[in-house]
Amino acid sequence: MSKQLYLASQSPRRLELLRQIGLAPIVLTLRHDPARADVDETPLIGEKAWDYVTRLARLKAQAALRAVAGRRLMPRPIVAADTTVTLDGEILGKPRDAAEAGAWLRRYSGRSHTVLTAVAVAHQDQLRVAVSESTVRFGPLDEQDIAHYLASGEPFDKAGGYGVQGRAAAFVEHLAGSYSGVMGLPLYETVELLKSVGFDAR
């Protein structure tokens, strides 16, 4: 059976995670230009983080379905996902600049925060969503730690401003939940959703 499916994400981390479990993802590019983006990632007023990631994962999967139909591509299962960090009730997406990334790292220092990743799977007129919730605690960070991390360039394309699979691994004192979920795609939930829509992901 073919292991090919569409990944509605340009994240190299999500691509590698799917390959890690023996699948053959085909990247399906969505438009991110703010003027004509396929999905507006702005949180709604008063929207909770759980609702936010669930809504965005679903919207990305729906946009991918339209792209497959519009480009006349072969129908295959679609995987879409969205990750956010939440701390003190605030949704932290991707930092706008070094100042914001640095401010977030100072807030993480010596504390726990929550990482939510929603994954949506669309296949054969079915669209299902699951959410992975993990708790990550950073050890104390000093200004030198933060400056070196910012200089690496790693924080700027990642939800919450850090990559657990990269240099920020040295900051993580404890992680409870899904490591792959913190990376951006919870593999257990992804495989279960694929199975639930009739796709053999084994």
N, C-alpha and C positions, 0 to 999 in steps of 0.2 A: 504493500500500500504506500502511496506517495506520502511523504512527510512535509510536502510544501504547503505553506500557508502565507498569508500576507501579514506583515507587521506594519501597522499604521503609526510608525515612529521613526525618527532619524537617530534615535539614541543608540550609539554603538554598544552600550552596556546591555540594553534589552536584546539587541541582535545576538550578542555573544551568549547571553543566558539561554535563549532558545536553541542556539546551536549546541550548547553544553549538554542539553538533554536529548540530542539526536534529531532535532527538527531542522527543516530547511526553510528558514524564513526568507521571504522576498519583501524588501523594503518598499512600502507604498507611501510615496511622499505626499504630504498634505501641505497646503499653502500656509505660511506663518507670517507673511507680510501683513502688518496691522491694518492696512487699507483694504485688504480683501482676503483676510485669513479664513480658512475653512471653519475654524473653531475660535470663538472669542473666549480667551482664558481669564477674563476679568471676573473676580468673585462678585456674586450678587450681594446687594446690601443685606447685612445680617446673616449671610449664608454660613453655616457651620462647615468645618473642614471636611467632615465625612460626606456631607451632601455635595460639597464642591467637587471632590475627586470623583465621586460616583457620577455626577452630571457630566463632567468633562470626559471621562472614559467612554460614557455612552455616546456623547456627541462626536467624539473622534471616530468611534466605530461606525456611526451613521454616516459621517462624512466619507469614510473609507468605502462604505457600500456604494455611495453615490459615485465615487471616483472609479470604482471597478466597473460599474454600469456605464458611466460616461466614456471611459476609455476602452470599453468592450474587451475587458480582460477576462481570462478564464475564471469562473467562480471558484473560490477557495475559502477556507475559514479565515477570518480576520481577527487579529489580536490588536487591541488598543489599550493604552494604560495612561494613568496620570498619577503623579506623586506629589505630595506636599508635606511640609513639616509644619507642625503646629506647636506653639509655645505661648503660654499665658493666654490661650484663646485666640491667638492671632495666626492667620494663614501666612506662611512664609514660602513663597514660590522661588523663582530664580532671582538672585540679587541684581539690582540695576547697575551697581558699580562697586568699587573696592570699599568705599565708605560704608555702604549698606552691608556688604559681606562681613566686614570687620565688626560692625555693630552686632550682627547676629552671632558671630563667634564669641564675642564677649558675653552675650546673654546665655550661650550654651555652657560656658565655662563652669565646671563643677556642678552641673545640673542635668536633669533628664528632660528630654523632649519627645514628642510623638511623631512618628513617620507613618503616613497613610498612603498606601498605593491601591488604587482601584484598577482592576483589569476587566475589560469587556471583550467578549467573544461573540462574533456574529457569524452565523453559518446556517444556510438552508432555512431562511425566514425566521431564525431564532436569534435573539440578542440577549445575552445574560451577563450579569456583572457581579463581581465579588470584590471585597475589600480586605486587604491585609493591614493590620495595625501592629506596629512595633514600637517599643520604647528604647531609646538610646540615651545613655548617660555618658557625658564627656567628663574627663578629669579636669582639674584646673588648668587653664591656659594663661600664659603670660603674654605680654605684648610682643615679645620676640617670636613666640610660637605663631601668633596671629600674623605678624608681618611676613614671616617666612612662608606661611601658607598662602597668603595673598599674592606674594611674589611668584609663586609657582604657577599661578593662573588657573589652578584647578577649580576654584569655587564658582566660576562665572556662568557655567552652563548647566548647573545642577540645582535641583530643588533643595531649598534650605541652605544653599551656599557651601556644600561640601560633598565629597565622594567617599563613601565608607570603604570602597574597594581601592582607594588611592592613598595619598599621603595622610588623609584624615583618619585612617585606621589607627594611627598612633595616638589619637585623641580619645578613642572609644574605650571607656572603662568597663562598660557593661552594655549588652544588647539582649533584649528579650523580645522574641518574635521571629520574624522572617528576615534573614540576612539578604536573600535575593529580593525581598520586598523593599528593603531599605535601598538596595541598589537601583530599584525602579521597576522590577517585574517579579512578583511573588510566584515562584514556579509551581508550588503545590496547588494554589488556587487556579493558576492558568491551565494546568493539566486537567484538573477536575472539571473546569468549565468546558474545555475541549471535548472531554469524554461525554459530558452531559448533552452536547449537541451532535454526538455521533461521530466524532473524529478520534481515531485511535492514535493517541500521542505517545504510546509506549515504544 
